[in-house]
Amino acid sequence: MEDLIKLTAGNFNFANMRNRIRPEDAPLIPFPGLYQTDLTMIDGSQKSEMKSDQPAAQGGLINFTKQQKIASYITDFLVTEALAIYVDILICFLGLPTNTIRV
């Protein structure tokens, strides 16, 4: 129980959980709250348009770096989630026990 409390502690923007949950560690079920927080911070802290005479809708410049970061977070979430679903299906297909949880 202590390990779980340490893992989910909100210290340093959930640093312990972020270090444990990575797409490379898949299969696992991603925690949407971390991704949502990151996406909210990226969206709120960076401008969507670069300095230009025209807005992006009229041919101005968009902040491509911001869009890349957003796409990267969404891709990480989807890949991690897809691998977790694939492994779950494979475990069910092979008839392996599903009561082993890795923390």
C-alpha positions as CSV (number, residue, x, y, z in Angstrom):
1,M,0.0,0.0,0.0
2,E,2.9,2.4,0.7
3,D,4.3,1.8,-2.8
4,L,0.9,2.8,-4.3
5,I,0.7,5.9,-2.2
6,K,4.3,6.9,-3.2
7,L,3.4,6.2,-6.9
8,T,0.3,8.4,-6.9
9,A,1.7,11.3,-4.8
10,G,1.1,14.6,-6.4
11,N,4.6,15.9,-5.6
12,F,6.5,17.5,-8.5
13,N,3.6,17.2,-10.9
14,F,3.2,13.4,-10.3
15,A,6.9,12.8,-11.1
16,N,6.8,9.2,-9.6
17,M,3.9,8.2,-11.8
18,R,5.4,9.9,-14.9
19,N,8.6,7.9,-14.4
20,R,6.7,4.6,-14.2
21,I,4.2,5.2,-17.0
22,R,5.9,5.5,-20.3
23,P,4.9,4.1,-23.7
24,E,8.1,2.0,-23.7
25,D,6.7,0.2,-20.6
26,A,3.6,-1.0,-22.4
27,P,1.4,-2.9,-22.1
28,L,-0.3,-0.8,-19.5
29,I,-3.5,1.3,-19.2
30,P,-2.5,5.0,-19.4
31,F,-3.8,7.4,-16.8
32,P,-5.8,10.0,-18.8
33,G,-5.4,12.6,-16.1
34,L,-1.7,13.0,-16.7
35,Y,-2.2,13.4,-20.4
36,Q,-5.1,15.8,-20.0
37,T,-3.1,18.0,-17.6
38,D,-0.2,18.1,-20.0
39,L,-2.4,19.0,-22.9
40,T,-4.1,21.7,-21.0
41,M,-0.7,23.2,-19.9
42,I,0.6,23.1,-23.5
43,D,-2.5,24.7,-24.8
44,G,-2.6,27.4,-22.2
45,S,1.0,28.3,-22.0
46,Q,1.9,28.6,-25.7
47,K,0.2,30.8,-28.3
48,S,-1.5,29.0,-31.2
49,E,-0.3,31.7,-33.7
50,M,3.1,33.1,-34.4
51,K,3.6,36.9,-34.7
52,S,2.2,37.8,-38.1
53,D,0.0,40.5,-39.6
54,Q,-2.7,38.0,-40.4
55,P,-4.5,35.4,-38.2
56,A,-3.9,31.7,-39.0
57,A,-7.3,31.4,-40.6
58,Q,-6.4,34.0,-43.1
59,G,-3.0,32.6,-44.1
60,G,-1.0,33.6,-41.0
61,L,1.6,31.4,-39.3
62,I,0.6,28.8,-36.7
63,N,2.8,27.6,-33.9
64,F,3.9,24.3,-35.4
65,T,6.0,23.4,-32.3
66,K,2.9,23.5,-30.1
67,Q,1.0,21.4,-32.5
68,Q,3.8,18.8,-32.6
69,K,3.8,18.6,-28.8
70,I,0.1,18.1,-28.7
71,A,0.3,15.4,-31.4
72,S,3.1,13.7,-29.5
73,Y,1.1,13.4,-26.3
74,I,-2.0,12.1,-28.1
75,T,0.1,9.6,-30.0
76,D,1.8,8.3,-26.8
77,F,-1.6,7.9,-25.2
78,L,-3.2,6.1,-28.1
79,V,-0.2,3.8,-28.7
80,T,0.0,2.8,-25.0
81,E,-3.8,2.2,-24.9
82,A,-3.8,0.2,-28.1
83,L,-0.9,-2.0,-26.8
84,A,-2.8,-2.6,-23.6
85,I,-5.9,-3.7,-25.4
86,Y,-3.9,-5.9,-27.8
87,V,-2.2,-7.7,-25.0
88,D,-5.5,-8.2,-23.1
89,I,-7.0,-9.7,-26.2
90,L,-3.9,-12.0,-26.7
91,I,-4.1,-13.1,-23.0
92,C,-7.8,-14.0,-23.4
93,F,-7.1,-15.8,-26.6
94,L,-4.3,-17.9,-25.2
95,G,-6.3,-18.6,-22.0
96,L,-3.6,-17.2,-19.7
97,P,-4.5,-16.1,-16.1
98,T,-5.4,-12.4,-16.0
99,N,-5.0,-11.8,-12.3
100,T,-1.3,-10.8,-12.4
101,I,-0.9,-7.0,-12.0
102,R,2.5,-5.3,-12.3
103,V,3.1,-2.3,-10.1
